[in-house]
Amino acid sequence: METLLAFLFLLPFLAQTGVGTPIADKDLWNSSMVGTEISKPLKVSFNGPGKYWTDALPIGNGRLGAMVWGEDTLWTGIPGNYTDSNAPKEISEVRKLVDDGKYDEATTAAVKLLGKPADAYQLLGDMTLEFDESHSAYSEATYGRDLDLDTATVNVKYSVGGVEFKREHFASYPDQVIVTNISGSKSGSLSFTISLSSKLPYRSYVNGQNQIIMEGSCPGKNISPKVKKTEYPKGNDNPRQEDNPKGIQFSAVSDGVGAVHVLEGNKLKVEGSDWAVILLVASSSFDGPFTRPSDSKRDPTSESLDTMNSVRNLSYSELYARHLADYQKLFSRVSLQLSNSSQNVTKDGSSPTDMHIEGSLGETVSTAERVNSFQTDEDPSLVELLFQYGRYLLISCSRPGSQPANLQGIWNQDIEPAFDAAPHLNINLQMNYWPSLSCNLDECQEPLWDYIFSLSVNGAKTAKVNYEARGWVAHQVSDIWAKTSLDRGQPVWALWQMGGAWLCTHLWEHYSFTMDKDFLENKAYLLLEGCATFLLDWLIEGRGEYLETNPSTSPEHNFTAPDGKPASVSYSSTMDMSIIREVFAAVVSAAEVLGKSEDDLVKRVRNAQPRLYPTKIAVDGCIMEWAQDFEDPQVNHRHLSHLFGLFPGHTITIDENPDLSKAAENSLYKRGVDGPGWSTTLKAALWARLANSENAYQMVKHLINLVDPDNKTKFRRGLYSNLFNAHPPFQIDANFGFSAAIAEMLVQSTMNDLYLLPALPRDKWAKGCAKGLKARGGLTISICWNEGDLHEVGLWSRRQNITTTLHYRGTLATTKVLSNVVYTFDKNLKCIKTISL
């Protein structure tokens, strides 16, 4: 019997009541409603071994990830030259064709602007645990495998001949180690071998009596057989891109604690033991996006051994306790309980949904079975699990010091992953971080801030050379080297200058949720300034005295030009203008906070704001996606770029823009329900912003559909058996988008307003509580409802006093929230209790 831990990646106080330890946000407020504290197990469960990679269970500490192996700095390539001195001339040519209305010719001419592909994320390798033949005869009735979200631990158990074997796996952030604990219930019953291997060039050897060391390297270039040279004509114009440059080097060290000895030179053997603990650490030579691997001074093997030496004398219990304290400090901040019945708790404390987790005979129902039956039973506890799974994944793949979550988070099984697993900046990277604020995980954004800074450095060179502009720019796809130039392929996706600008909206959002002025002043504002400076230079005098962008595309979506020809390049796409509006509003607001409103840049931004090309309504009543009402050849396209102003933006609201809101609603109906997972969760959030609970829930239900891994149909939503989102193939963004959309259905906010249960599907989740969610203005909110109606809400602020207006079904109540005081409001929005923290 062979067990594979697919370790895929690597990069450079307990939440409980007690003296000196903080109480989790979800525990700071309790409702008077009976039966709201029943907690259900948050486990992704299997009743048998996995057949597919997507049957495995993910663990991670931000830098190291494993499927029950990997390092988040393992990528192909080297730092690149992200400029093109011919671009200004080519832009002028494309711009003139657009001005002349020759959109198909402009699209063809724009191909000359395209560049080289991004580099590709790599997997580190496999750690194989091989047991003897007897383990293949395990009792199927005894087999169980689950991921416990409360502890971030994967557990496996089964019995062979009356002996129960158990395995526990977790990835520790404080100690930067992956830990596996294996035991047998009978003394001396545990025997197995350990080996390390990789799909990348590597060598492995034994160090002493209980360590295996694996050393290897990533390719210095991303050369995929799926990519033809003709797709990136400028592939050879970079004098630094040698034919075979040295790539990132890596090392992994596995250490066994127990009855361990060397076997066959590069394997370890555990024999006749009661238990064994296996430790795995890894490192790479990656020394930041601006250092070539050949110039790196880092020694991955030495660093890995140093890490191993720092943890190998800690007991399993100590490692687990340190891991748990760190993880639960984040995860336990938020709880969610949903029930489709207001009479959901029986005398023994059970609920109808318990039957979906345990069968009628008490057996565990696999998560795949629960997903498969959701279209019929609509089990609310599965929504709870998927909501918390998104939070778990973000904690596991994005922590301070790691790389930002890529297209697959940090979990990858291929050396040629789909779409290179690269950060895509036209929604996917942004969606990865949507739940970080509303779902109370703001620390997980730190890798994103570091990445935006790196993009701003390279992006300033791209802006200066390619666009003859100041500030900085990034396009549609990037990689670990902070690529800011255009991608290969086609203008419809590659020619898009708004990637960095969209990311910059996250900077202001972080401030609006946390009210962290130090972050705004010392990190965010400089990046916003640089972004706004580029946008001001990129905007040109256009039609009807408006400022416009030209050339412009709507991400990945073609149109039919007036002459009947297909095209993608025009001017002032609605998404361009919506993102620019959002960035400019953020700059003005940030300047007010920081006392910079009279700065020259801010004045230029304010002068430009009323001149931005407006969002318009088409003849059919929908939001126009392009500046002209072009024919749309694919009305059910997966992207909804023209609705950015509704969500995640803030320039279309049902109160202030009823006509545009109605047009957005029409646009959503026109797009339909089908699409990949990320599109499905985006639609849920858009419907939530429109306070349409029925359609928001429809998209929630639409996502929860079990996908066969052998089905390779693209752009079809669903979930694999381990709850990974199926694009297909696996793509992690929808897992995060789902959590954000659920939060959006329950609470929405501005800096001055708090909207309670704006899109609650009352008949589906008649009773429930959401505790520890975050709102703008630095507020934390816990809310309970019964029979579909608000019961009570708790509200508090940690940083400062704030005045906010509560909204619930037309009732408004303005209240001043003093810092470190918990306020309880009843269903009529009357304050009925206050408690000091």
N, C-alpha and C positions, 0 to 999 in steps of 0.2 A: 504493500500500500504506500503510495507516494503522496506527500502533501507539498504543495507549492505555495510559497509566499512570494507573490510577484511584487518585488520591491521596485518601484518604478521611478524614483526621483530624489533630488537633494539640493539645497542652497545654503550659500552662506546665511494668598491666604484663603483658605477654605470658606465657601459661602454658607455659613451656618451660624446659628446663634451661639454666642460665647464671649467671654471677656476678651476684648482686643481684636475680635474678628468681625467683619461686617456682615450684616444680614442681607441676603439676596433681595433684589428689588421685588421679586414676586411675593416675598414673605413680609414685606413692610405694610401691607394692607390686606385685610380680610373682609369679605362681604358677610352680611347677616343672612344671606340666602342659604338655606339648608341644602346640603348635598353637592356643594361646589368644590369640595376639597378631595373628592375621590380621584386618585391618580391611577392611570392605567399604565401598564408596562410599555415603555418606549423602546421596542425591540424590532429589528429587522430579522426575521426568522426563516430558517430552512429546516426541512425534515430529512435532508439527504445531502450528500456531497455535490459539489458544483460540476456541471458539464461545460459551461461556457465561462469566459472571463467575467461576464456580467452577472454570473452567479456568485462571484467572490464578494467579500465584504471589505470595505475600505477603512483603513486607519491612517492617521497622519498627524504630524506635529508642526505643520506649516512648511518645513524644509524636507523632511523625510516622509514618504508615504509608502504604504504597502497594501496589496490586495491579498488577504488571508484565505516587489521590493522596489525604491526609487528615491531620486535626489532632484530638487527643483532647479538646480543650476546645470543640469546636463542638457546641452543643446549642441546642434551642429554650428559650424561657422566661427567667424572672428569678427571684430568690429569692422564696420564698413564705411564707405564714403556715400553719404545719403544726399548728394547734390548732383545736379545736372546743369552744366553751363549753357546748354542749348535750350533749356526749358523756356526762358523768357520769349525767345523768338517763336517757339512752337505755340506757346500760350496766345501770343498775338494773332497767329494764324487761326487758331481755333476760335478765338473771340470774334474775329471778323466774320467767320462763317456763321457763328451764332447770330450776330447782329444782322446778317443778310437773310436769316431764316433758313439757312441750309443745314438743318440739324443732323441729317444723316451724314453729310460730308464732314461736319464738325466732329461727329462721333468717330469717323474713320481717321481724321487727322489727329485726334487726341491719342491714338495708339502710340504715336511717337513720344508722348510724354511718359509712358509707362516704364517701369524699372525692373528690378530683380526681385526674386521671391524672398520672402522672409525665411529665416532659418527655422529648423524643426526641433521640437522637444524630443528628448531621448529617454529611454528607460535604462535604468542602471543594470538590473539583472534579476536572477532568481535565486532564492535560497530553498533548496530542496531537502525535505525531511523524509527519509525513506525507511519505512517499517517493514518487518518481515511479512511473509505471505499470510500468516494467520490473521492479520488485521483486515484482510480483504473479506474475511468471513464474519464481520461484525454483525451484530443483531440490528436489523433495520429499525425495529421498534424502539431501540434505545438511542438512535442517532438524533442529535440535535445540534444546530449551529445557529448562532445569533450574534448580532451587533447590538450591544446595550448602549443606547444613546445617553443614558444618565451617567455612565461611567466611561464611555469611549473605549470599550473593551469588546473584543471578539472572543466568544466562548464556543468551544467545540467539545462534545462529549459523545461517547459511544461505548458499547460493551462487547468484549470478545471472550467467550468461554467463562462468563461470570466475573471477569475483571473489567472494571470501569476505567476508561482512560479519559483524561480531561486535558484540554489545551486552552490557554488564555493568552491573548495577544493585545498589546497596546503600544502606542507611539508616544513617548514622553517628550513634551516640549521643554520642561526645565532641565532635563538631563540629556536631551538630544540623542535618544537611543530608542530603538524598537526592541521590545521585550517579549519573549515567548516563554511561558511556563508550562511544562508538560509533566503529567503525573499519572501513575497507575494505582489502583486501589489495593493491589496485592504487592507485597514487598518483593523487590527484584524483578518485577514484571516488565519494566520499561527498557526497550532496546531499539535503537534506530541510528541511522547515519545522517550526517549534515554535509552538504556541499554547496558551493557558490558557483554560478555560471552567468554568462551574459550573452546577448545577441550582438553586442559590440565587441571589437577586438579586445581580448583580455588575457591575463594569466592569473592562476590562483595557486597558492602554496600554503603550507602549514607553518605556523610560527609557534614554536614551543610545543606543548602537549595539548593545548585546548583552544588554539586560535587558527582560523583560516583568514588569509588576506587575499583579496582579489583586486588587481590593478588593471586599468584599461583606459581607453581614450575614445572620444567622440570624433566623428569626421570633421575636418576643417572647412568643409563646404557642404551645403545642402544640395545634393544631386539626386533627385528623385526620378526614377524611370517614368513616373506619371507626368513629368513636366517636360515638354519639348522645348528645345532651344529657341524656337521661333516665338515662344510665348514671352520671352524676356530678351529682346534684341540687344539690350545694353548689358548683358551678362558678362562681357569680357572687357568692359571699358574702365575697370577699376584696377589701377596698377598695383594695389596692395593685395588683390585677390590672386595669390599664387595658385599654381595648379594643384598643389597638395599641401596647404598650410597646416601647421600643427593645431589640432583642436583641443578642446577642454579635456583634461586628464581627470580620472576619478579613482577612488579607492573605497573598498568596503571591508570591514573587519567583523568577523563573527567570532564570538567567544562563548564557550560552553562552561557552565558551572554544574558540577555533578561528577558522575563516574565517566569521564571523558578521556579518550585516547586517540592517537593518530591512526588512520587507516588509509593505505594506498597512496600516501604522499600528499594528497590534496583533499582528503575528507577527514571528518571527525566521527568517531563512533562512541555512542552512549550505550553501555551494555550492563544489564542486570541491575538497573537503578530503580529507586522508588520514584525519583523525580529528576528533572533537569531544567535549568534556566538557560536560555539562549539569548545573548545580547547581540544586537547588530547596530553598527554605526557606519557612517559613510561621509565622504567629503569630496570636494572637487577643487580643481585649480582655478575656477572662475574667480576673478579678482575685480569684478565690476564691469559694466558695459563698455568702458573706454580702454581697457587693458587687453591686449592680444594674449591669447593663451601662451604663446612662445615667450612672452615677457613676464608672465606671472611668476612671482616668487613663492607662491604657496605650494606646499608639499602635501598632497591629499593623504598619503599613507601616514606621514608623521602626525597630521592633525587627527586622523581617525584613531590612531593609537593613543594619542593624548586624551581624546574623549573617552575611549574605552577604559583607560587607566583611572579616569576620574569617577567612573561609575561601577567598575567591576567588584569593588569591595562593599558596595551597598547591597543589602539583602533585597530579595524580591518584594517583601512587604514594604521596605523603605522606598523602593522605586515606585511601587504602585501608589503608595500614599502621596508621594510628591506629585506624581502624574495626576491623581484624582483631585488634589487640592487646587492645582493650576487649572485644570479643565473645568471643574464645577464652578469656579469663580466666574467663568464666562457663561457656561451653558445654563446654570440654574437661575439666571436672572429672570427668565421668562417662562411662564407656563400657559398652556392652552387646554381648556376642557370644552368639548362640544357634545351636545346630545340632541337627537332629533325628537325627543320627548320631554315635556316639562315634568313628567312623572318618571324620572329615569333611575331613581335609586330605590332598591328594595330594602327590606328589613335587615338582610345580611350584608348590605353594603355593595351588592353587585348591581350591574346595570345590563340592559338588553345588549349593549355593544360588547359586553364581555364574551358573548357567544361567538363574536367574530374573531376574537383573539384565542379563545379556547373552545374547542368543539364540544358537542353534547356529552361526550364521554371524558372530557377533561384533557384531551390531547391538544397539543399546540397546533394551531392552524398556521401554515406557512404564509409569509407575507405575499408571495406570488398568488396564492389562492385568494387572499383578501383583495388584491388588486383585480384579479380576474372576476370576482363577484361584485365589484363595486357598482357596475352599471345597473345591477339589480338591487343590492341592499343599501347602497349609498352610506356605508358605515362612517359616521363622523369621526370615529377614533382613528381611522386611516388618514383622514385629513390632518388630524393632530400629529400623527406620526410623520407624515410627509413635510409638514410645516417645521417640525423640530429637526428633521433630517437635514433640511437646508441649512439650519443654524449649525448643526453638527459638522457638516461638510465645510462650511466657511471657517469655523474654528480649526478644523483639521488641515486646511490647505493654505491659510493666509494668516500668518502671525508675524509680529515684529522681527525683522531680520531675514525674512524669507522673500522670495519673489512673489509678485501678485498672482492670484489664481488665474491660470490660463484656460484655454478652451475646454480642457478636461480636468480643471482644478490642479491636481498634481498626479492623477492616476492615469497611467498610460501603458498599453501593452505592446506598442509597435515602435520600430525605429523609423517608420514612415507613417506617422499618425495622420488621421484625417485632418485636412486643412492645416497640417503641420502642428496641430494643437496650439497654434500661435494666438496671442491676444488679438482679437478682432475688435476694432475700435468703433464699429458702426452699430453696435448695440451689445455685443456679447460680453466684452470685458466690463462694460458699465453694469450690465444686469447682474454679473457676479457679485457686485457690491451693493445692489439695491437693498438687501435685508440688513446690511450692517448697521444702519441707523435706527430704523423703525423697530428692528428686532433686537436692539440693545447689545450690539457687538462692535462698537465704534473702533476699538483697538485693532480689530482685524483689518482696518483700512490702511494701517501704516505702510505696508508694502506698496500700496497704490500710490501714496504720496511720494515715496522714494522713486517710483517708476515714472511718475509724471515729471519729476525734476529731471531725470535722465533724458526723457523725451524733449524737455525744454532746451537742454544743451545741444543735442543733435538737431532738434527742430529749428533752432536759431540759424544754423548753417544752411539748412534746407530752405528756410524762408528767404535768407539773404541771396543765395545763388539762384534758386529756382524761380522765386517770385519777386526778387528785387525789393523785398519788404523787410521791415523791422519786426521785432518780436519773434515768435516761434510757431511752428505748425507741425502737425502730425496727420498722417493719412489713415487709410482704412485698416491696415494690418501692421503689426510690429512683431518684435521678438525679444529675446533676452538682451540683445545688443542695442535696444532702444531705437530700432529702425524707424525713421520718420519720412522716408521717401515713398514714392508710389510703388504699388505692388505690380507684379506681372499680370498678364491676362487680358482683361477687357476694361475699357473706361467705365462701364456701368457699375463696377464695384471699386476699381482702383483709383479713379479720378474723383477724389472726395477729400476736401481740405478741412473737414470739420471734426476729425477724430480727436485731436488734442483739445479743441474747444468744448466738445461734449464732456470729456473727462474733467475739464475745469469747472463745470457746473457742480461736480461732486465736492469741490473745495468749499463752495459757499453752503451747500447742503450740510456739510459736516459742521460748519459754524452754526448754522441755524438750528440744528438739533442739540449741539453741545454747549453753545454760547462760549466757546473757548477762544477768547480774544487773543491770547498768546499765539495760538495756532494760526488765526487769521492774519495777524500782523507779521509773524516771522516765517511763515511757510506759504500760506495760501495766496496772500495778496501779490507777492512778486510774480507768482505763476499766472495769476489772473491778469496782471498788468501786461506781461509779455504776450499772453494770448490775445487780449483786447487790442494791443498795438498792431499785431499782425492783421487782425480782422479789419481794423480801420484802414490799413494800407491795402488790403485785398479788395475791399469794397470800392466800386467805381461809380461815377455818375452814370445813371441809367435812364430808362424810359420814364416819362412823366415826372421828372425831378426826383425820382426815387434813387436811393443807393442800391446797387445790385451786385450779386456775385456772378461772374462769367469767366470761364465755363463753370457749369454747375450740374450735378446729378442728384437723383434721389436714390439712395443706396440700393443697388442690385436690381433696380426696376427700370425696364425700358418703357418707352411710349411710342405711339404711332404719330409721326409728324404730319402736318397738314397735307403734304404731298403724298401721304400714304406709305411712306417708307419708315422702317423701324429705326429708332435712334434712342440715345440715352443722354446726350449732352445738350443742354440749353442754358438758361440763366435763372438765377434766383429761385431755386427749388424751395418749396415750403419748409423743408427741414433745415436747409441752410439758414434761412431767415429766422426760424424758430430758435435754433441754437444760438445764433448771434444775439437775438433779443434776450435770451436767458443769461448769456455771459455779460452783456452790457448791464442788465439789471443787477447782476451780482456785483459788478465793479462799482456801480453807483451806491448800492447798499453797503458794501464793505468800506467804501471811502467815507461814508457817513459815520460808521462805527469808529473808524480810525482817525477821523479828523482830517481827511485828505480831499474833501469835496471840492476844494478850489484848485486842486492840482490840474495842470494843463491837460493831462490825459483824460481825466474825469470830465472836464468841460467838453472835450472833443467827443467823448462817448455820449454825453447828454445831448449834444447838438445832432449827433447821428441817429439817436433813437427814434424820433418821429419821422425820419426819412427812410427807415427800413421798409423794404417792399412788404406790403401787408398780406396777411392770410386771407384768401378769397374763397368764395363759395361758388362751386361749379353749377352749370345749368341743371344737373341732375340732383342738386341739393347737397352734394357731398363737399368736403374740404378739397380744394384743388391741390394736387400733389406737386404740380409744376406751376410756373408763373403764368403759363397759358393753359387753357382748358383742353389739353391734348387728349386724344383717345387713348384709353388704357387697354392694352391687349391682354392683360392678365389681371382681371379685377379681384381675383382671390389671392393675390400675391402675399407671400409670407411677411414681408416688411410692412409696417404701418408708419413709415417715417413722417408722413404729413400730419400725424396726430401727436407729434412730440410736444406741442404746446399744451396738450391736455394732460399727458403723462409720458415721461417723468417731469415734463416742464410744468409751468404754472401760469402761462399766458392765456389759456382758455379755461374758464370756470363757468359752471352753470349759473352762478349768480351774476357775474359781471359780463359774460359773453353768451347769452342764451341762444342767439342765432348761430354762432360758431359751434356751440355745444350740440345743437340740433344737427348741424352739418356733420359733426364728428360722429354722432350716433348713426346717421345715415351711412357714413363711410364704413363704420364697423359692420353694419348689416350687409353692405355691398361686398366687403372682404370675405364674409362668411366665417365659419367656425374652424375649417380645416387649416392645417399648417404644422410645422415642427413644434416641439415642446416650448421653445422659448417664445415663439409667436403666440402660442396658446396662453401662456401665463401673462404675456404683455396685454393680450385682449382682456383677460380677467381684471387686470389693474386699470385698464382704460374704462371698462364698464363700471368698475367701482368708483372712479372719479365722476362718472355720470350718475352716480347713486342708483344704478340699475342692478339690483341684487339678483334678479332672476337670470340675467345674461352673464353676470360675473360668475355666478355659481355654475351655470352651464359650461363655462370654460374650465372651471375647476374639475367638474365631472368629466369633461372631454379629455383632459390630460390623463386621468387615472384609467389607463387602458394597458393591459399586459401585452408586451411586444415580444415576438419570437426573434431571438438573436440571428436566426438564419434569414429573416426577412430584411433585405437591404434597401427597401423602397425609401427614397429620400423624402424629406420634408413631411413625414407623417408622425404625429405626436404619439406619446405613450411612455411607458416605464418598463424597464427591465426588471427581472426578479429581485435584484438588490436595490430597487428604487432609483437607480441611475436613470436620468432622462435619456430617452432615445430620440435622436435627431431624425432618423438614424444616420450614422452610428452614435455611440455614446457622446454626448456633449453636455457639460454640467450646468450651463446657464439657466435652464428651466428649473432645476432644483432650487436655485437661489431665487429666481423670479417667482416661483410658487410661494415661498415664504413671504416675500414682499407683497404679493397680491393679497394673501390672506390678511396680513396686517392692514393693508389699504382698505379692505372691506370692513374692518372693525373700527379703525380710527384713521382720520385724516386731519391735517393741521396746516396752518400757516403760522407766521410769527405772532399773529394776534387772535387766531381762532382755532377752536378744537371741535371737530365734528364727530359725534358719537354714533357708532353703528350705522354709518352712512350707506352701506350696501350689505347689511346682514340678511341672508336668506332665511327669513323667519320660520318658514315651514320645514326647512332642512336642518337648521340648528336652533331649535326652539329655545333651548336652555344652554347656557355656557358661561364661561369666564375666560378672559385673557388678562394675564397679569404681567406687569413689568415692561410693557411696550413703551416706546419713546415717541415723543412728539416735538415739533419745532418749538423753540422758545426755551429749550432745556428742561422740558417737562417729562415726567414719568407717569404713566397712566395704567391703572388696573380697572377693568370694567366687567360687570356681570349683568346678565339679562335672563328673563324667564318668560315663557310663553311668547317669545319673540319681542318682548318689550324690555326696555331698560329697567334694571332694578336698582343698581348703585354703581357709582364710579368713584375711585380713589385717585387723587391727583397730588403731585408734589414736585418741588424743584430743589435741586442740590446746590446750585451755584448762586442764584440771585432771586430777588423778588421779581415777579412778572405779573402783568395784567393780561388776562385772556378771556375770550368770550366762548362759552360752551354753547353748542348747537345740537338740538335733538328734535327732529320732526317739527320744525317751525318754532320751537321754544328756544329762546336765547337767554343766557344769564352771564353777565360780565362779572368777573371776580378777580380779586387781587390775591395771588398766591405768594405767600412769604416763604423764603428759603427755609428748608429743613422743617417744614410743617406739612403733615399729611392731612388733606381735606377729603371728606366723604360727602358726596352729593347723592340725593335720592332721585327717583325717576322723574321728578318735577324740576330737577336741577337746583334744588334747595340744599344749601350746606347744612348737614345735620350733625357733623362731628369734626373735630380737629384734634390731632395728636402731634406733639413735637417729637422730632427724631433725636 
